[in-house]
Each structure stands twice: as structure tokens, then as C-alpha cells.
Amino acid sequence: MEKVSKEFPGVKALSEVDFTLRRGEVHALMGENGAGKSTLMNILSGVFQADSGQIRFEGRDLQAATPQAALTAGISTIHQELNLIQKLSVAENVFFGRQPRRLGLVDRQEMERRTAEICGELGVDLIPSAYVSELSMANQQMVEIVRAVSFDARVVIMDEPTSSLTINETRILFSIIRKLTGRGVAVIFISHRMDEVFEIADRLTVLRDGKLVGTCAVGETSREEIIKMMVGRELKQQYPPRSQQIGEVCLRVRDMADGRRVKGCSFELHQSEVLGFAGLVGAGRTELMKLIFGAGRRTGGTLEIRGEPVNIRSPQDAIRAGLGFVTEDRKGEGLILGFPVKYNIVMVALQKIKNGLFLSREKEQAAGEEYIRKMGISTPSASKQVVYLSGGNQQKVVLSKWLFSQADIIIMDEPTRGIDVGAKRDIYELINELVAQGKSIIVISSELEEIIGICDRILVMREGHITGELPKAAFSPDRIMQYAVGGNLDGE
């Protein structure tokens, strides 16, 4: 890709960017949210057309006017938000739109045979006839990879492929990536996780503000140098220190259960505390939080807030009780993407912007502008549709929504998933500010470094149970993982 430029109304997304990919390499594409990574890859995969510049693929000019044209050329994309049809089988998703036929009918047996063959080549343990809705997020990721290979892709773009995977699942993914590159397939690996980049990538390219900062071999650079390239400055400390005094119990959960994924969980949260929940994907962490927030059907359990029993049967009950929930899926559950930033900020507390029976557009505008300023949200205006914001700024809008609702207890499920190192630091500083105001935070995170860096206490879950509790002085990745997988701890 040579001197590729792209402009959207009011935004210069890319400015004469060069990008070179070699056969059989893993090339990490890095940069803060809004740096231009997605735009560059969308041009390569036929979603957008460049305003200027040239793309040459295997010695020829590439004219990928549509995603289908890019696929036909051998370029496949696995998006962070997976594009699978939940009610279809693995094989049906792999061959969707191009099912093998026999006598005019879909040859299901042949389709499943070919899917099983690709799974075998890659070492992926999938049942071709299984419905995608029954698969874990990790296995759904594998379905996307099998589909890419089924197109005989020679370039596979992976956008934050490990964001929902456990450590073991990430190991499996990396093994598959190495098998792909061993066959000459080139992988473009978009990630904000430095450790993974250093483990799997051969080279990396950094973009900032739509411009190329540089390309280098991974073995010839350092974490600090990459961060400086990404943000244009040095981040002295990724996890800002916090000295807030922890107060009395503000939330008491007893014997919470749903009969399936959550099995009799009890814990306490203190005022001005950041309480972490660690564990493998499927351990029941998110399901437990949804029960607390009234977004799941519980079969048992009680809640007390500041010593008073509360009966939360719906998210509306939770909001009235002073709870907020920053969900993992910010686009599917946390935001209304086609609506303005200002409406997304006020939507859970509309009563605060009413004039009598009607909503006040002036109050909505004022609230939007206030939180854009407070949270440092990068947007041209409060009226901008939230879909056009970067991931980090979208997350700030979600957090603004719960601050506007005046929630005192905020649950954050994977709050930094898919956002860059600079925006992560902003979120960590915001957590410290909220705690300083007397708010209490529950954080679910699959990143061990993150949960150790920002929490005052950590609870670990496994198979629906809380299996361990660690005070700050006892934090260590090994202890967390032992509780998470069921290993012995100090003779226990």
C-alpha cells in the first residue's frame, strides 16, 4: 500500500500511508484508537475506497471495490465483532453464500466434510453440525478462521482477535496463526496487547493521527519505544497510583445463583473500593453481575445496599438503587450507535432532562457538552452519532451515561477491551477519580496485568463459584490462575 489517503467529512483519516506485508509473516498494526488502523484495513478489504494511493497485491494492482472482491482476491478479515449467524451451524457459517450443491440442493454432507477437513488441518476442535449459538466466544473465533481458510485466503486480517479469549485459548489461536504462516499466509494482527505482539509478530507498523510513524522488526524495539510511537509521549506509569481510604460495606451479595452458570456466590464490596473479578471465560463472572443488576433470572440470593435489603428484579430497579453496568459489548448493549453522543449520555436518566412531560433538548445538549468536557471525549459535537467515535471515546460515552445517572456502584465488564494504551490510562485515571468521589467499582477483566494493576482486592471465579480471594499484598498471576483453573495452592 503506497501513499494511501482517505478523508471523511471533517476528518482526515489517512494521509499518504505506506504499508508493506510479506508472505508468511505476522505483521502487527498498532496505534491509538482513531489512528487510522481500521480505515487502512477497510480499504485493503474493500469496505472503503482510497481517495488516492496505490495497492499492489502479489505484483498486480489491486482493485477491491467490495469486500467480496477482496475475498475473491485472497484477502479475508476477522472482525473484533464477529460476523457469524448464530442460528446456523458451523459448516453453514463457513460456506455461507457458497454452499456446495448436488442435484440443485445444498449438499450438507459435503459441506460438513469440507469443514471438518479444514478443522483437521488447523487442529481446531469444532463439530461442523453444531450451532454457532452454542459455542464459546473462543470457538466462534475459530469458526471465523476456518471460514477465512476456506476462501484460500493469502492474507488474513485479525482485528483484536484475543480480546475475548483466555490465556489458554490465546495459545491455541497463536498455534493456528503459526500454522497459517507456515503455509505462506500473511497475517495482519491488530492488537493493543504488547505481550502478544512481542510473542507472535515478526514486524510491526505504528500509525498516529492517520499518518505512518514507522515500521520495524519486533525483535529490534521495546515496549517503551512502541508506546512512545503510538501516543507521541512517554507514559511513565501505566497504572496510576491510588491512595484512597476504603470505607464500610456498601454492597452485600449472598448466595446468588441462576441454577446454571452462577452457583451460590457471596461477597462484599466496600465504599471507595475497586474490587476485581478474575477467572477464565465461562467462569460465570458476567452472569453473576447481570444477576446483581437485574438483567438475569436468578433462582436464589439476596442483596443489601448500605445495610438495607433491596429487591432488584430488573435493570430499572438497579438504576433506581444507584447501580450502573458498563457492559463488555459496548456496541451491542451499551450504546445506541445511530443516536447522538448527547442522547447516549442521558438515556438511562431521562427524567433529569424533562420539562414537565417533555424532554428538554436544551438540557440534553447541556448534559452532553458537560460530560464531553469532563471525560475528554473526542467528538466534533454532542450531536455526532456515537458510531463514528473511536473505541476509547465510545467507552467514555458509556461511562458518562452512568455518571450522569449518579450511580454510586458501577460494574465494569472488560472496561478496556479493544482500546489503546493511551485510552486505557484515561480509563484507569477515571476509576481513581470515581473512587475519590466515594463511588465503588467492580471490575471484570481477563487481563491479569490490568486486574492486578488497578484493583484493591481480587475475587477469582471458576465454574460458577468464587474460589479464591486475594488482598493486594498477595496479588500474583500464578495465584490467580491456580484459583481459576483449580490447582492446589500452598497445600490447600
Order of alpha helices (4+ residues) and beta strands (2+ residues): beta-beta-beta-alpha-beta-beta-beta-alpha-beta-alpha-beta-beta-alpha-alpha-beta-alpha-beta-alpha-beta-beta-alpha-beta-beta-beta-alpha-beta-beta-alpha-beta-alpha-beta-beta-alpha-alpha-beta-alpha-beta-alpha-beta-beta-alpha
